[in-house]
Amino acid sequence: MATPDRQATTLALAHALSAAERGLAVIPLSRTKLPALRSPHRHDPAPTSCHGECGRFGHGIYDASTDPARIRELFAAAPWATGYGIACGLPPHHLIGIDLDTKAETDSSAALRELALRHLFTIPPTVVVLTPSGGRHLWLSGPPDAVVPNSASRLAPGIDIRGAGGYLVGPGSRTRHGAYAAAPGTAHLAPATCPPTLLRLLLPPPRAHQRALVTTEAHSRGLLQFVLAAHEGQRNTRLFWAACRAYEDGIGPALVDPLVEAARSTGLTEHEARATIASAARLTGHRP
């Protein structure tokens, strides 16, 4: 009879092979969620930048593969593996992982909803992986020409990003703290395309000289025009979004009255407009 660890390794390999069939490159993980194979260069006297060119296993995500034969070799070299990692940023999916943490002091799900409201995007139906701690991993697909970096709480408190050079723990993996599993109704889905607005938030900020290409005056006109183009049912949402952008870009106070006038021309009252702008100011950390 197989030992529990051996059973876990067998199941992890089966799940890893299934993921590879979907175009996801995988590596074996230990119960600590770290790559199961240690670097073959760890005892070298001098640091090395080898990414697998030496031909040996133990280079983390650089070992990741969709080839069943190579995956079996990786797991054979790490019989203690109880899980598998899925490399992000690689074709064909160019996977981006949105890691929603569940620390007591943060509500990452609420933070993501707030970001979606502020920036007018929605997360489409996609793969969702439930973590042993109660968190969630959302899988999204990025474009091939965008390199999304890994980050921790840069997008919002409690939201970590797994991008190029990172990996996600695959569903079916077992760790010291429990098992990872696909949320009901999502296992059959492909990673959904990352909303363009969210993608811009995930990419490194542009350099100062790039930001300067858009003048403050032109930016202000664009925000006002965005409000003026609102139809009934969109007026508050568009005004809120424009006010958030104005405060984030440092032109909020100067644009309050023009935004109020633009909102009034769409049918909002001055009281409604000023209340919406004040909410945007507070949400972005400014005093109305």
KAURPE-V763984 format. One record per residue. N is the residue number from 1. RES is the residue in three letters. NEAR is the number of other C-alpha atoms within 8 Angstrom. Layout:
BEGIN
[[N,RES,NEAR] [N,RES,NEAR]]
END
This chain:
BEGIN
[[1,MET,2] [2,ALA,5] [3,THR,6] [4,PRO,6] [5,ASP,8] [6,ARG,10] [7,GLN,9] [8,ALA,13] [9,THR,14] [10,THR,8] [11,LEU,10] [12,ALA,16] [13,LEU,14] [14,ALA,8] [15,HIS,12] [16,ALA,13] [17,LEU,11] [18,SER,8] [19,ALA,11] [20,ALA,14] [21,GLU,8] [22,ARG,6] [23,GLY,10] [24,LEU,13] [25,ALA,12] [26,VAL,16] [27,ILE,17] [28,PRO,17] [29,LEU,15] [30,SER,14] [31,ARG,11] [32,THR,7] [33,LYS,9] [34,LEU,7] [35,PRO,12] [36,ALA,10] [37,LEU,12] [38,ARG,9] [39,SER,9] [40,PRO,9] [41,HIS,6] [42,ARG,6] [43,HIS,5] [44,ASP,7] [45,PRO,4] [46,ALA,4] [47,PRO,5] [48,THR,6] [49,SER,4] [50,CYS,7] [51,HIS,7] [52,GLY,11] [53,GLU,6] [54,CYS,6] [55,GLY,5] [56,ARG,7] [57,PHE,10] [58,GLY,11] [59,HIS,13] [60,GLY,11] [61,ILE,11] [62,TYR,7] [63,ASP,10] [64,ALA,11] [65,SER,11] [66,THR,13] [67,ASP,7] [68,PRO,8] [69,ALA,6] [70,ARG,9] [71,ILE,15] [72,ARG,9] [73,GLU,8] [74,LEU,11] [75,PHE,12] [76,ALA,7] [77,ALA,7] [78,ALA,10] [79,PRO,8] [80,TRP,9] [81,ALA,15] [82,THR,16] [83,GLY,19] [84,TYR,16] [85,GLY,13] [86,ILE,13] [87,ALA,17] [88,CYS,15] [89,GLY,15] [90,LEU,10] [91,PRO,8] [92,PRO,6] [93,HIS,11] [94,HIS,12] [95,LEU,15] [96,ILE,15] [97,GLY,13] [98,ILE,12] [99,ASP,12] [100,LEU,13] [101,ASP,13] [102,THR,11] [103,LYS,7] [104,ALA,5] [105,GLU,4] [106,THR,9] [107,ASP,12] [108,SER,13] [109,SER,7] [110,ALA,7] [111,ALA,10] [112,LEU,10] [113,ARG,8] [114,GLU,8] [115,LEU,8] [116,ALA,10] [117,LEU,9] [118,ARG,9] [119,HIS,9] [120,LEU,8] [121,PHE,9] [122,THR,6] [123,ILE,6] [124,PRO,6] [125,PRO,7] [126,THR,12] [127,VAL,16] [128,VAL,12] [129,VAL,13] [130,LEU,13] [131,THR,12] [132,PRO,9] [133,SER,6] [134,GLY,8] [135,GLY,11] [136,ARG,11] [137,HIS,12] [138,LEU,12] [139,TRP,13] [140,LEU,14] [141,SER,12] [142,GLY,13] [143,PRO,6] [144,PRO,7] [145,ASP,4] [146,ALA,7] [147,VAL,9] [148,VAL,11] [149,PRO,12] [150,ASN,11] [151,SER,9] [152,ALA,9] [153,SER,9] [154,ARG,8] [155,LEU,10] [156,ALA,9] [157,PRO,10] [158,GLY,13] [159,ILE,15] [160,ASP,14] [161,ILE,13] [162,ARG,16] [163,GLY,15] [164,ALA,13] [165,GLY,11] [166,GLY,11] [167,TYR,11] [168,LEU,10] [169,VAL,11] [170,GLY,14] [171,PRO,11] [172,GLY,12] [173,SER,15] [174,ARG,13] [175,THR,12] [176,ARG,6] [177,HIS,7] [178,GLY,8] [179,ALA,11] [180,TYR,14] [181,ALA,11] [182,ALA,12] [183,ALA,10] [184,PRO,5] [185,GLY,5] [186,THR,11] [187,ALA,9] [188,HIS,6] [189,LEU,8] [190,ALA,6] [191,PRO,11] [192,ALA,11] [193,THR,8] [194,CYS,10] [195,PRO,9] [196,PRO,6] [197,THR,9] [198,LEU,10] [199,LEU,10] [200,ARG,7] [201,LEU,9] [202,LEU,10] [203,LEU,10] [204,PRO,7] [205,PRO,5] [206,PRO,6] [207,ARG,6] [208,ALA,6] [209,HIS,6] [210,GLN,7] [211,ARG,8] [212,ALA,7] [213,LEU,6] [214,VAL,7] [215,THR,7] [216,THR,7] [217,GLU,6] [218,ALA,8] [219,HIS,9] [220,SER,10] [221,ARG,8] [222,GLY,8] [223,LEU,10] [224,LEU,12] [225,GLN,8] [226,PHE,10] [227,VAL,15] [228,LEU,10] [229,ALA,6] [230,ALA,10] [231,HIS,7] [232,GLU,6] [233,GLY,5] [234,GLN,8] [235,ARG,13] [236,ASN,9] [237,THR,7] [238,ARG,11] [239,LEU,14] [240,PHE,13] [241,TRP,13] [242,ALA,12] [243,ALA,14] [244,CYS,15] [245,ARG,9] [246,ALA,13] [247,TYR,14] [248,GLU,9] [249,ASP,7] [250,GLY,7] [251,ILE,10] [252,GLY,14] [253,PRO,7] [254,ALA,6] [255,LEU,10] [256,VAL,11] [257,ASP,7] [258,PRO,8] [259,LEU,13] [260,VAL,11] [261,GLU,9] [262,ALA,11] [263,ALA,16] [264,ARG,11] [265,SER,8] [266,THR,12] [267,GLY,6] [268,LEU,10] [269,THR,8] [270,GLU,10] [271,HIS,6] [272,GLU,8] [273,ALA,15] [274,ARG,10] [275,ALA,8] [276,THR,11] [277,ILE,14] [278,ALA,10] [279,SER,10] [280,ALA,13] [281,ALA,15] [282,ARG,10] [283,LEU,8] [284,THR,9] [285,GLY,6] [286,HIS,8] [287,ARG,6] [288,PRO,7]]
END
